[in-house]
Each structure stands twice: as structure tokens, then as C-alpha cells.
């Protein structure tokens, strides 16, 4: 799990790239579930939360950038 402090130190481009990678990983997990493979449900939950955390901090950065 990525910590919020680590995400805040990343650039916006890096955060977007990370979101894209996590979404691809989530898609692969969902496909595995659909095919009947053994997948830990916590993995899906963790990935969804990581994506949400990344997008939230990205939004915070955009809002803070517009205020300055």
C-alpha cells in the first residue's frame, strides 16, 4: 500500500502514470475473477483504495496549484 506522504512527493505526471498502472492491474484481476481463477478479494479492495488515494491527492494538488 502506498503511503500518502510518498504520493504527495510524486509529480502529477507520476501520479497519473501510477493510476493508469493500477487501473490496468485492477482490470487484469477482474478478468481473472471472471475466468474463475483464485483471486484474493482483498487485492481488488486494496487496488481500488490505492487508486482512490492517488486520485484524491492529485485533486488536492490541482486545487492547491490553482489557489497559488
C-alpha positions as CSV (number, residue, x, y, z in Angstrom):
1,X,0.0,0.0,0.0
2,X,1.3,3.4,-1.0
3,X,1.5,5.9,1.8
4,X,0.0,9.4,1.4
5,X,3.4,11.1,2.1
6,X,5.0,9.1,-0.8
7,X,2.2,10.1,-3.2
8,X,2.5,13.8,-2.2
9,X,6.2,13.8,-3.0
10,X,5.4,12.5,-6.5
11,X,4.9,14.7,-9.5
12,X,1.4,14.9,-11.1
13,X,2.7,13.0,-14.2
14,X,4.0,10.2,-11.9
15,X,0.7,10.0,-10.1
16,X,-1.2,9.8,-13.3
17,X,1.1,7.1,-14.6
18,X,0.6,5.2,-11.3
19,X,-3.2,5.5,-11.6
20,X,-3.0,4.1,-15.1
21,X,-0.9,1.2,-14.0
22,X,-3.1,0.4,-11.0
23,X,-6.2,0.5,-13.3
24,X,-4.6,-2.0,-15.7
25,X,-3.8,-4.2,-12.8
26,X,-7.3,-4.0,-11.5
27,X,-8.7,-4.9,-14.9
28,X,-6.5,-8.0,-15.0
29,X,-7.6,-9.0,-11.6
30,X,-11.3,-8.6,-12.5
31,X,-10.7,-10.7,-15.7
32,X,-9.1,-13.4,-13.6
33,X,-12.1,-13.4,-11.3
34,X,-14.5,-13.6,-14.3
35,X,-12.5,-16.6,-15.6
36,X,-12.8,-18.4,-12.3
37,X,-9.2,-18.1,-11.1
38,X,-8.4,-18.0,-7.4
39,X,-8.0,-14.3,-6.6
40,X,-7.8,-12.8,-3.1
41,X,-10.7,-10.4,-2.8
42,X,-8.6,-8.1,-0.6
43,X,-6.3,-7.5,-3.6
44,X,-9.2,-5.9,-5.5
45,X,-10.2,-3.9,-2.5
46,X,-6.7,-2.7,-1.9
47,X,-6.2,-1.7,-5.5
48,X,-9.4,0.3,-5.6
49,X,-8.4,2.1,-2.4
50,X,-4.9,2.9,-3.8
51,X,-6.5,4.3,-7.0
52,X,-8.8,6.5,-4.9
53,X,-6.0,7.7,-2.7
54,X,-3.9,8.6,-5.8
55,X,-6.8,10.5,-7.4
56,X,-7.6,12.3,-4.2
57,X,-4.1,13.6,-3.7
58,X,-3.9,14.5,-7.4
59,X,-7.1,16.5,-6.9
60,X,-5.6,18.2,-3.8
61,X,-2.5,19.2,-5.8
62,X,-4.6,20.6,-8.6
63,X,-6.7,22.7,-6.2
64,X,-3.7,23.9,-4.3
65,X,-2.0,24.8,-7.7
66,X,-5.0,26.9,-8.7
67,X,-5.0,28.9,-5.5
68,X,-1.4,30.0,-5.6
